[in-house]
Amino acid sequence: MALDRISLSRFRNHRETTLEGARGFNLLVGENGAGKTNVLEALSLLAPGRGLRRAPLTEMAATPGQDGFIVGASLMSDGEEVRLGTAVDGARPTRRMVRINGAEASAVMLGEWLALSWLTPAMDGLFTDSAGARRRWLDRLAVALDAGHARHAARYEAALRERNRLLAGETAPDPLWLDGIEAQMATSGAALSDGRARLIQMLAGELDSLPSEPFALPELDYRPGGVADADAWRRSRARDRAAGRTLEGPHRDDLGVTMAGKGQPAARSSTGEQKAMLIAITLAHAGLAARGRASVLLLDEVAAHLDPLRRAALFERLRESGTQVWFTGTETAPFEPVLQDMAVWRVADGSARRES
């Protein structure tokens, strides 16, 4: 078991909600708009990053602009309880605070305790979305396996923004100042690229161990958007200044996905094939994540869109992974094969009542 004693205070439509007695499989069931996904979003904030909706913190409070919110959970690790929490103070609505066992901590430190990832309906178009969307997804998966990846990403993005700001300015930037920025970009960017390449290699190895049915298996390849090299950026200053931005570097990386056996790019595969490949990658990642820290996977309305054969395979592979899973659904019927093993909460009007 990973997370238990989960509490939401003033978070979205949940004024005060507590969930206790979690199991390996957990189900939040209720009508659309009841607040099921809000619980998953709250849990997603127990990891570095912006959460599964990537929403501004100011939108998450029950009363935006007035109250803050609090999310907490107990992590059971080797028989010991670790209390994880994140909160926003209404007086500082854009700053997220993190506490671990009551002590102030950084969001990155949450990733040192918990490997957390998710799959939502909004991700169904990932393979036809922008390269930026796939990069963010890759980085989130990488953080779930290596919390330090978040630091590299944050440092690279901060340095990149500063370089772009200087390049887009009306006056020519100080070359020595750019030297320092580009050196930071090179250090963080190299670590960022290495983390992405390592993740893709690990996922590919895990996918090779999965059966080819009933989920279509993807083949993955890392597509660098440029080498993290300070000398290269120095030589490209004139071109980048004309463009007003940095044209090459890890911020242009992409993930290539093709359907195994067909050699067909995922973007040109059917909607069902794309969904199957996305689930296959999620299952492979869950298997990797559960080998290190406590692992939690959030699945929003996933089971309802699968046929009985694929649902059964999904449940079996998740059970084998050892990952704690949180499902949402509008009814319990799709979960009948594993319902006896689930903790089930009925969610309605921003509250949750334990059913089994």
MOTATA-V705967 format. One record per pair of residues at least 24 apart in sequence whose ideal C-beta (glycine too) atoms are under 10 Angstrom apart, sorted by the first residue. I is the first residue (numbers start at 0). J is the second residue. D is the distance in Angstrom with one decimal. If there is no record, write none. Layout:
I:J:D
I:J:D
This chain:
0:25:9.9
0:73:9.9
0:74:9.3
0:75:5.2
0:76:9.8
0:293:8.5
0:323:6.3
0:342:10.0
1:72:8.9
1:73:9.7
1:74:6.3
1:75:6.7
1:76:8.1
1:112:9.7
1:113:7.0
1:114:8.9
1:115:8.8
1:289:9.3
1:292:8.9
1:293:4.1
1:294:6.5
1:295:5.0
1:296:9.7
1:321:9.6
1:322:7.9
1:323:4.0
1:324:9.7
1:325:9.9
2:42:7.0
2:45:7.6
2:72:4.7
2:73:7.0
2:74:6.0
2:75:7.8
2:83:8.2
2:113:7.7
2:115:8.9
2:293:7.7
2:295:5.8
2:323:6.3
2:325:8.3
3:72:7.1
3:73:5.2
3:74:8.2
3:75:6.2
3:80:8.6
3:323:9.3
3:342:9.3
4:71:7.8
4:72:6.5
4:73:4.2
4:74:9.6
4:75:9.4
4:80:8.4
4:82:8.4
5:38:7.7
5:41:7.7
5:42:6.9
5:45:9.1
5:70:7.9
5:71:7.2
5:72:4.5
5:73:7.9
5:83:9.9
5:325:9.4
5:344:10.0
5:351:9.3
6:41:9.1
6:69:7.3
6:70:7.2
6:71:4.7
6:72:7.3
6:73:9.3
6:84:8.6
7:34:9.0
7:37:7.7
7:38:6.8
7:40:9.7
7:41:5.0
7:42:9.2
7:61:9.4
7:68:7.6
7:69:7.6
7:70:5.7
7:71:8.3
7:72:9.7
7:349:8.9
7:350:9.9
7:351:8.8
8:41:9.7
8:61:8.6
8:66:9.2
8:67:9.0
8:68:6.3
8:69:4.2
8:70:7.7
8:71:8.1
8:86:8.4
9:59:9.1
9:60:5.9
9:61:4.2
9:62:7.2
9:65:9.5
9:66:4.8
9:67:6.9
9:68:4.6
9:69:6.9
9:70:9.8
9:86:9.6
9:87:9.3
9:89:8.9
10:34:9.2
10:37:6.6
10:38:8.6
10:40:8.1
10:41:5.2
10:44:8.8
10:59:6.1
10:60:7.3
10:61:6.6
10:66:9.7
10:67:9.6
10:68:4.3
10:69:7.5
10:70:6.0
10:86:9.7
10:87:9.4
10:349:9.0
11:36:9.1
11:37:4.2
11:38:9.1
11:40:7.3
11:41:7.8
11:52:9.9
11:54:9.4
11:58:8.3
11:59:6.0
11:60:7.9
11:61:6.4
11:63:9.7
11:68:8.0
11:349:7.4
12:37:6.2
12:61:6.9
12:346:9.8
12:348:7.3
12:349:3.6
12:350:9.0
13:37:6.0
13:38:7.3
13:41:7.6
13:61:7.2
13:68:8.8
13:70:9.5
13:346:9.0
13:348:9.6
13:349:4.6
13:350:7.2
13:351:8.0
14:61:6.0
14:62:9.8
14:66:9.7
14:348:9.9
14:349:6.3
14:350:8.0
15:61:9.7
15:69:9.8
15:349:9.2
15:350:8.2
16:41:8.7
16:344:9.1
16:346:8.5
16:349:7.0
16:350:5.9
16:351:5.2
16:352:9.9
17:71:9.5
17:350:9.7
17:351:7.8
17:353:9.7
18:42:9.6
18:72:8.8
18:325:9.5
18:342:8.1
18:344:6.0
18:346:9.7
18:351:5.8
18:353:7.6
19:73:9.2
19:342:9.0
19:344:9.9
19:353:7.6
20:342:5.7
20:344:9.5
20:353:6.7
20:355:9.7
21:72:8.9
21:73:9.3
21:75:9.1
21:295:9.8
21:323:7.2
21:325:8.3
21:342:5.4
21:344:9.5
22:323:8.0
22:324:9.4
22:340:6.8
22:341:6.4
22:342:4.4
22:343:9.5
22:355:9.9
23:317:8.5
23:318:7.2
23:320:9.8
23:321:8.0
23:322:8.0
23:323:5.7
23:324:7.0
23:337:9.5
23:340:7.2
23:341:8.6
23:342:8.9
24:314:7.7
24:317:7.5
24:318:7.7
24:322:9.9
24:323:8.0
24:324:5.4
24:325:8.5
24:326:7.2
24:334:8.1
24:337:5.7
24:338:8.9
24:339:10.0
24:340:5.6
24:341:4.5
24:342:7.4
24:343:9.4
25:295:9.7
25:297:9.9
25:323:7.3
25:324:6.8
25:325:4.8
25:326:6.9
25:327:9.8
25:341:6.4
25:342:4.8
25:343:7.7
25:344:7.6
26:298:9.9
26:302:9.1
26:324:9.2
26:325:7.9
26:326:4.9
26:327:7.5
26:328:6.4
26:331:7.0
26:333:9.7
26:334:5.8
26:337:8.9
26:338:7.8
26:341:5.0
26:342:7.2
26:343:4.7
26:344:7.2
26:345:9.6
26:346:9.9
26:354:8.8
26:355:9.0
27:297:10.0
27:299:9.3
27:325:6.9
27:326:7.1
27:327:4.8
27:328:7.7
27:342:9.8
27:343:8.2
27:344:5.4
27:345:8.5
27:346:5.2
27:351:7.0
28:326:8.6
28:327:7.5
28:328:5.3
28:329:7.0
28:330:6.6
28:331:5.7
28:332:10.0
28:334:8.3
28:341:9.8
28:343:6.3
28:344:7.2
28:345:5.9
28:346:6.8
28:347:9.7
28:351:9.8
28:354:7.7
29:327:8.2
29:328:8.5
29:329:7.0
29:330:9.3
29:344:8.4
29:345:6.0
29:346:3.8
29:347:5.4
29:348:9.0
29:350:9.8
29:351:8.4
29:352:9.7
30:329:6.3
30:330:9.6
30:346:8.5
30:347:7.1
30:348:9.6
31:300:9.3
31:329:6.5
32:347:9.8
32:348:9.2
32:349:9.9
33:327:9.5
33:329:8.8
33:345:8.7
33:346:4.6
33:347:5.1
33:348:6.7
33:349:7.6
33:350:8.9
33:351:9.1
34:327:10.0
34:346:5.3
34:347:7.8
34:348:7.3
34:349:4.6
34:350:7.7
34:351:7.8
35:299:7.8
35:300:8.5
35:325:9.6
35:326:9.3
35:327:4.2
35:328:7.9
35:329:8.5
35:344:8.8
35:345:9.9
35:346:4.9
35:347:9.7
35:351:8.7
36:119:7.6
36:120:9.3
36:297:9.1
36:299:5.5
36:300:8.1
36:327:6.2
36:346:9.5
37:327:10.0
37:346:8.6
37:349:7.6
38:70:9.6
38:297:9.1
38:299:10.0
38:325:7.7
38:327:8.0
38:344:8.3
38:346:7.0
38:349:9.8
38:351:7.0
39:117:6.7
39:119:7.9
39:297:4.5
39:298:8.4
39:299:5.6
39:300:10.0
39:325:6.1
39:326:9.3
39:327:6.5
40:70:9.2
40:117:9.0
40:119:9.4
40:297:8.6
40:299:9.1
41:68:8.3
41:69:9.5
41:70:4.5
41:71:9.3
41:72:8.8
41:85:8.7
42:70:7.7
42:72:7.1
42:113:9.7
42:115:7.2
42:117:8.5
42:295:7.0
42:297:6.0
42:325:6.5
43:70:9.5
43:115:6.6
43:116:8.8
43:117:5.9
43:119:9.5
43:139:9.5
43:295:9.3
43:297:6.2
43:325:9.9
44:68:9.2
44:70:5.5
44:83:9.8
44:84:9.7
44:85:5.0
44:86:9.5
44:87:9.6
44:95:7.5
44:97:9.1
44:106:8.6
44:109:8.6
44:115:9.4
45:70:6.9
45:71:8.6
45:72:6.0
45:74:8.4
45:83:5.2
45:84:8.2
45:85:6.5
45:97:9.0
45:106:9.4
45:109:5.7
45:110:9.4
45:112:8.7
45:113:6.1
45:115:6.2
45:295:8.1
46:83:9.6
46:85:9.5
46:106:7.9
46:107:9.7
46:109:5.7
46:110:5.9
46:112:9.6
46:113:6.5
46:114:8.1
46:115:4.0
46:116:8.0
46:117:9.2
46:139:8.0
46:142:7.0
46:143:7.2
46:146:9.0
46:149:8.9
46:295:8.6
46:297:9.9
47:97:9.3
47:105:8.3
47:106:4.6
47:107:5.1
47:108:8.5
47:109:6.1
47:110:4.9
47:111:9.6
47:115:9.2
47:138:9.6
47:139:8.6
47:142:5.5
47:143:9.4
47:146:6.9
47:148:8.8
47:149:4.2
47:150:8.9
47:152:9.0
47:153:8.7
48:106:7.4
48:107:9.6
48:109:9.5
48:110:8.9
48:115:9.4
48:135:8.6
48:138:8.2
48:139:6.2
48:142:6.9
48:149:7.1
48:152:9.2
48:153:9.9
49:95:9.2
49:106:9.8
49:135:9.1
49:139:9.5
50:85:9.7
50:95:9.7
50:117:9.1
51:115:9.7
51:116:9.3
51:117:4.8
51:118:9.1
51:119:5.8
51:121:8.4
51:122:9.1
51:139:9.3
51:297:6.6
51:299:7.5
52:119:8.2
52:121:7.9
53:121:9.4
53:132:9.9
53:135:8.0
55:92:8.9
55:93:7.6
56:85:9.8
56:87:5.2
56:91:9.6
56:92:6.3
56:93:5.8
56:94:7.7
56:95:5.8
57:87:8.3
57:92:4.8
57:93:6.4
58:92:9.7
59:87:7.1
59:92:9.2
59:95:9.5
60:87:6.6
60:89:7.0
60:92:7.0
61:349:8.2
62:89:8.3
63:89:9.7
63:92:7.9
64:89:8.0
64:92:6.8
65:89:5.8
65:92:8.8
66:92:9.0
67:91:8.1
67:92:6.7
67:94:9.6
67:95:9.7
67:96:8.9
68:92:9.6
68:95:9.9
69:96:9.4
69:98:9.7
70:95:10.0
71:98:8.3
72:113:8.9
72:295:9.3
74:99:9.2
74:100:9.9
74:109:9.7
74:112:5.9
74:113:6.1
74:292:9.2
74:293:5.8
74:295:9.1
75:293:7.5
75:323:9.6
76:112:7.1
76:113:8.9
76:292:7.9
76:293:5.6
77:293:9.4
81:112:6.1
81:113:9.0
81:293:9.0
83:108:9.5
83:109:6.2
83:112:6.5
83:113:6.9
84:109:9.5
85:109:7.6
105:146:9.8
105:149:9.2
105:150:9.0
106:146:9.7
106:149:7.6
106:153:9.6
107:142:8.3
107:146:5.7
107:147:7.6
107:148:9.2
107:149:4.8
107:150:5.7
107:153:8.0
108:146:7.3
108:149:9.8
109:142:9.7
109:146:7.8
109:149:9.4
110:142:5.4
110:143:7.2
110:144:9.2
110:145:8.1
110:146:3.1
110:147:8.3
110:148:8.3
110:149:6.2
110:150:9.7
110:292:8.2
111:145:9.7
111:146:4.6
111:147:8.7
111:292:7.3
112:146:8.5
112:292:6.2
112:293:6.9
113:143:8.5
113:146:9.2
113:288:9.5
113:292:6.0
113:293:5.4
113:294:7.8
113:295:6.3
113:323:9.8
114:140:9.6
114:142:8.5
114:143:4.2
114:144:6.6
114:145:9.5
114:146:8.7
114:284:9.0
114:285:9.0
114:287:8.6
114:288:3.9
114:289:7.6
114:290:9.3
114:291:6.3
114:292:4.8
114:293:6.9
114:294:4.5
114:295:7.2
114:296:9.0
114:322:8.4
115:139:9.0
115:142:8.8
115:143:6.1
115:288:8.4
115:292:9.3
115:293:8.9
115:294:7.7
115:295:4.7
115:296:7.8
115:297:7.4
115:322:9.9
115:323:9.6
116:140:6.2
116:142:8.9
116:143:4.9
116:144:9.5
116:281:7.3
116:284:6.1
116:285:7.4
116:288:6.8
116:294:8.3
116:295:7.8
116:296:5.8
116:297:7.3
116:298:9.9
116:322:9.0
117:143:9.9
117:281:8.7
117:295:8.9
117:296:6.9
117:297:3.7
117:298:7.2
117:299:6.9
117:301:9.8
117:325:8.7
118:274:9.7
118:277:6.9
118:278:7.2
118:280:9.2
118:281:5.0
118:282:9.8
118:284:9.7
118:285:9.8
118:296:7.6
118:297:7.4
118:298:5.4
118:299:7.0
118:300:9.5
118:301:5.8
119:297:7.8
119:298:8.2
119:299:4.3
119:300:7.6
119:301:8.3
119:327:9.3
120:274:9.8
120:299:6.5
120:300:5.5
120:301:8.2
120:303:9.9
120:304:8.1
121:299:8.5
122:274:9.5
122:277:6.6
122:281:9.2
122:299:9.1
123:270:7.3
123:273:7.0
123:274:6.0
123:277:7.2
123:304:8.9
124:266:9.5
124:270:8.9
124:273:7.9
124:277:9.8
125:254:9.1
125:256:8.8
125:265:8.6
125:266:9.6
125:273:7.9
125:274:10.0
125:276:9.6
125:277:6.3
125:280:9.5
126:217:8.8
126:254:8.8
126:255:9.8
126:256:5.6
126:257:9.9
126:264:7.9
126:265:3.9
126:266:5.0
126:267:9.1
126:268:7.6
126:272:9.6
126:273:5.3
126:274:9.9
126:276:7.5
126:277:7.6
127:264:9.8
127:265:8.2
127:266:4.8
127:267:8.9
127:268:9.7
127:270:9.7
127:273:7.7
128:266:9.1
129:253:9.2
130:222:8.3
130:224:7.7
130:250:9.5
130:251:7.1
130:252:7.3
130:253:4.1
130:254:8.0
131:250:8.4
131:251:9.2
131:252:9.6
131:253:9.0
132:254:9.9
133:222:9.6
133:252:8.6
133:253:6.0
133:254:4.6
133:255:9.3
133:256:8.4
134:191:9.6
134:195:7.9
134:224:8.7
134:249:8.5
134:250:7.6
134:251:8.6
134:252:5.6
134:253:7.1
134:254:7.6
136:254:7.8
136:277:9.6
136:280:9.3
137:191:10.0
137:194:8.8
137:195:5.3
137:196:9.9
137:198:6.4
137:199:7.5
137:202:9.5
137:219:9.8
137:221:8.8
137:252:7.8
137:253:9.1
137:254:5.7
138:191:7.8
138:194:7.9
138:195:7.3
138:198:8.8
138:252:9.6
139:284:9.8
140:195:9.3
140:198:5.9
140:199:9.4
140:201:9.6
140:202:7.7
140:280:8.2
140:281:9.0
140:283:9.7
140:284:5.4
140:287:8.9
140:288:8.5
141:191:8.7
141:193:10.0
141:194:4.8
141:195:6.2
141:196:9.9
141:197:7.8
141:198:4.5
141:199:9.3
141:201:9.5
141:284:9.8
142:194:8.7
142:198:9.6
143:198:9.3
143:284:7.1
143:285:9.3
143:287:8.5
143:288:5.2
143:291:9.0
143:292:8.6
143:294:7.7
143:295:9.2
143:296:9.4
144:194:8.7
144:197:8.6
144:198:6.6
144:201:7.4
144:202:9.7
144:284:8.0
144:287:6.1
144:288:6.2
144:290:9.1
144:291:6.7
144:292:8.9
144:294:9.7
145:194:6.3
145:197:8.2
145:198:8.3
145:291:8.8
146:292:8.5
147:190:8.0
147:194:8.1
148:190:7.9
148:191:7.3
148:193:9.4
148:194:4.4
148:195:8.4
148:197:9.3
148:198:8.3
149:194:9.7
150:187:8.1
150:190:8.5
150:191:9.7
151:186:8.7
151:187:5.0
151:188:8.0
151:189:8.6
151:190:4.1
151:191:4.5
151:192:9.1
151:193:8.6
151:194:6.4
151:195:9.9
151:249:9.3
152:187:7.9
152:188:9.7
152:190:9.1
152:191:5.7
152:194:8.3
152:195:9.6
152:249:9.0
152:250:9.9
153:187:8.3
153:191:9.8
154:183:6.6
154:184:8.6
154:186:7.9
154:187:4.0
154:188:9.0
154:190:8.6
154:191:8.6
155:183:8.0
155:184:6.1
155:185:9.3
155:186:8.7
155:187:3.9
155:188:5.0
155:189:9.3
155:190:8.2
155:191:5.2
155:192:9.3
155:227:8.0
155:248:8.3
155:249:6.4
155:250:7.4
156:184:9.6
156:187:8.6
156:188:9.9
156:191:9.1
156:249:9.8
156:250:7.5
157:183:8.2
157:184:9.5
157:187:8.6
158:182:8.8
158:183:4.3
158:184:4.5
158:185:9.1
158:186:9.0
158:187:6.6
158:188:8.3
158:245:9.8
159:183:9.5
159:184:6.2
159:187:9.1
159:188:8.3
159:244:9.0
159:245:6.1
159:248:7.1
159:249:8.8
159:250:5.7
160:245:9.7
160:250:10.0
162:232:7.6
162:236:9.2
162:239:8.0
162:244:8.8
162:245:5.8
162:248:9.4
163:239:8.3
163:242:9.7
163:243:7.4
163:244:4.9
163:245:5.8
163:250:9.6
164:244:9.8
165:236:9.7
165:240:8.8
166:236:7.3
166:237:9.8
166:238:9.9
166:239:5.4
166:240:4.7
166:241:9.0
166:242:8.0
166:243:6.3
166:244:6.7
166:245:7.2
167:239:9.5
167:240:8.0
167:242:9.1
167:243:4.4
167:244:7.0
168:240:9.0
168:243:9.5
171:236:9.2
171:237:9.9
171:240:7.6
172:236:8.3
172:240:8.1
174:233:8.3
174:236:8.0
177:229:9.5
177:232:8.1
177:233:7.5
177:236:6.7
178:229:7.5
178:232:9.6
178:233:7.2
179:229:9.7
180:229:9.2
180:232:8.8
181:227:9.6
181:228:8.8
181:229:4.3
181:230:8.6
181:231:8.9
181:232:4.5
181:233:6.2
181:235:9.9
181:236:8.9
181:245:9.4
181:248:9.8
182:229:5.2
182:232:9.5
182:233:9.9
183:229:8.9
184:227:6.6
184:228:9.2
184:229:7.1
184:232:6.7
184:245:8.2
184:248:6.9
184:249:8.5
184:250:9.2
185:226:9.0
185:227:5.1
185:228:6.0
185:229:4.2
185:230:8.6
185:231:8.8
185:232:7.6
185:248:9.2
185:249:10.0
186:227:8.0
186:229:8.7
187:227:7.8
187:249:8.6
188:225:8.8
188:226:8.5
188:227:3.0
188:228:8.5
188:229:9.4
188:232:9.4
188:248:6.0
188:249:4.5
188:250:8.1
188:252:9.7
189:226:8.5
189:227:4.4
189:228:8.4
189:249:8.2
190:227:8.4
190:249:9.4
191:227:7.4
191:248:9.5
191:249:5.0
191:250:8.9
191:252:8.3
192:221:8.3
192:223:6.5
192:224:9.1
192:225:9.3
192:226:8.1
192:227:5.8
192:248:9.0
192:249:4.9
192:252:6.8
193:227:9.2
193:249:9.7
194:249:9.8
195:221:6.2
195:222:10.0
195:223:8.7
195:249:7.7
195:252:6.2
195:253:10.0
195:254:8.1
196:220:9.9
196:221:4.9
196:223:8.2
196:252:9.2
197:221:9.4
198:254:9.6
198:284:8.6
198:287:8.7
199:254:7.0
199:255:9.1
201:283:8.5
201:284:8.7
201:286:9.9
201:287:5.8
202:254:9.8
202:279:9.6
202:280:6.3
202:283:5.2
202:284:6.4
202:286:9.7
202:287:7.3
203:280:10.0
203:283:8.5
204:283:8.6
204:287:8.9
205:279:9.7
205:280:9.1
205:282:8.5
205:283:3.9
205:284:7.6
205:285:9.3
205:286:5.5
205:287:5.7
206:259:8.1
206:276:9.5
206:279:6.4
206:280:7.3
206:282:8.8
206:283:4.9
206:284:9.8
206:286:9.7
207:259:9.5
207:283:9.2
208:283:8.3
208:286:8.2
209:279:6.5
209:282:6.8
209:283:6.5
209:286:8.5
209:316:7.7
210:279:9.9
210:312:8.5
210:316:9.3
211:259:7.0
211:260:7.3
211:279:9.4
212:275:9.7
212:308:9.0
212:309:9.4
212:312:8.2
213:275:7.7
213:278:9.8
213:279:9.9
213:305:8.9
213:306:8.4
213:308:5.4
213:309:4.9
213:310:9.7
213:311:8.8
213:312:5.2
213:313:9.0
214:272:9.6
214:274:8.9
214:275:4.5
214:276:7.4
214:277:9.1
214:278:5.4
214:279:4.4
214:280:9.5
214:281:9.6
214:282:7.3
214:305:9.3
214:309:6.7
214:312:6.9
214:313:8.1
214:316:8.7
215:258:5.8
215:259:7.4
215:260:8.4
215:261:8.7
215:265:9.3
215:268:7.7
215:269:9.4
215:271:8.4
215:272:5.1
215:273:8.7
215:274:8.9
215:275:4.1
215:276:5.3
215:277:9.8
215:278:9.0
215:279:6.8
216:258:7.8
216:259:4.4
216:260:7.8
216:275:8.5
216:276:7.1
216:279:5.4
216:280:9.2
216:283:9.1
217:254:9.8
217:255:9.5
217:256:4.9
217:257:6.7
217:258:6.3
217:259:6.4
217:265:6.2
217:268:9.1
217:272:9.3
217:273:9.2
217:275:8.8
217:276:4.1
217:277:8.3
217:279:6.2
217:280:6.3
217:283:9.4
218:255:8.3
218:256:7.3
218:257:4.9
218:258:7.5
218:259:5.1
218:260:9.0
218:261:9.7
218:262:8.3
218:265:9.4
218:276:9.4
219:254:6.6
219:255:6.8
219:256:6.0
219:257:8.3
219:259:9.9
219:265:9.7
219:276:9.6
219:280:7.7
219:283:9.5
220:253:9.5
220:254:7.7
220:255:4.1
220:256:8.1
220:257:7.9
221:252:7.3
221:253:8.4
221:254:6.9
221:255:7.5
222:251:9.1
222:252:6.6
222:253:4.4
222:254:6.9
222:255:5.2
223:247:9.3
223:248:9.1
223:249:7.3
223:251:8.0
223:252:5.7
223:253:8.5
224:248:6.2
224:249:6.4
224:250:6.6
224:251:2.4
224:252:4.6
224:253:6.7
225:249:7.1
225:250:8.4
225:251:5.8
225:252:8.3
254:280:9.6
256:280:8.1
271:304:9.3
271:305:9.8
271:306:9.8
271:309:9.8
274:301:9.0
274:304:7.2
274:305:8.4
274:309:9.5
275:305:9.0
275:309:7.6
277:301:9.7
278:304:10.0
278:305:8.1
278:309:8.0
278:312:9.3
278:313:6.8
278:316:9.3
279:316:9.4
281:313:9.4
281:316:9.8
281:317:9.4
282:312:9.1
282:313:7.5
282:316:5.0
282:317:7.2
282:319:9.4
282:320:7.1
282:322:9.4
283:316:9.4
283:320:9.4
284:320:9.4
284:322:9.3
285:316:8.0
285:317:6.6
285:319:9.5
285:320:4.5
285:321:8.5
285:322:4.5
285:323:9.9
285:324:8.1
286:316:8.0
286:317:9.5
286:319:7.9
286:320:4.8
286:321:8.3
286:322:7.9
287:320:9.0
287:322:9.9
288:320:8.1
288:321:9.3
288:322:6.5
289:317:9.8
289:319:9.4
289:320:5.1
289:321:4.1
289:322:4.8
289:323:8.9
290:320:9.3
290:321:8.3
293:321:9.7
293:322:9.1
293:323:7.4
294:320:7.6
294:321:7.0
294:322:4.3
294:323:6.7
294:324:9.4
295:322:6.8
295:323:4.9
295:324:7.7
295:325:7.0
296:320:8.1
296:322:4.9
296:323:7.2
296:324:5.0
296:325:7.3
296:326:9.4
297:323:9.8
297:324:7.9
297:325:5.0
297:326:8.5
297:327:8.4
298:324:6.2
298:325:6.9
298:326:5.1
298:327:7.3
298:328:9.4
299:325:8.8
299:326:8.1
299:327:5.1
299:328:9.3
300:326:8.5
300:327:5.7
300:328:6.6
300:329:7.9
300:333:9.9
301:326:7.0
301:327:8.4
301:328:8.8
301:333:9.4
302:326:6.1
302:327:9.0
302:328:6.3
302:332:9.8
302:333:4.5
302:334:6.3
302:337:9.5
303:327:9.0
303:328:5.6
303:329:7.0
303:330:8.0
303:332:8.9
303:333:5.2
303:334:9.3
304:333:9.0
305:333:7.8
307:333:8.5
307:335:9.4
307:336:8.4
310:334:8.2
310:335:9.3
310:336:7.3
310:337:9.1
311:336:5.9
311:337:9.0
313:337:9.7
314:340:9.1
314:341:10.0
331:355:9.3
